[in-house]
């Protein structure tokens, strides 16, 4: 794989879902970014670029940071809309 294709991009919501499962199973929220990065490196090294260390490192970093951003953005949006609904 010379580029991060649809299979790699599709892993971002999977990572977010796995992180949510971890959070609901008792993992503190402050460790969610760490778990996201660990899981993204795992997927990158064993699924996206198994033979190329540099590509796997790059893909893992991109996936992990994307999943963290999506998780954080969704959480902040949910909190903002719930606060706005309570003010009404």
ABEGO torsion letter per residue (X at the ends): XABBBAAAAAAAAAAAAAAAAAAAAGBBAAAAAAAAAAAAAAAAAAAABAABAAAAAAAAAAAAAAAAAAAAAAAAAAAAAAAAAAAX
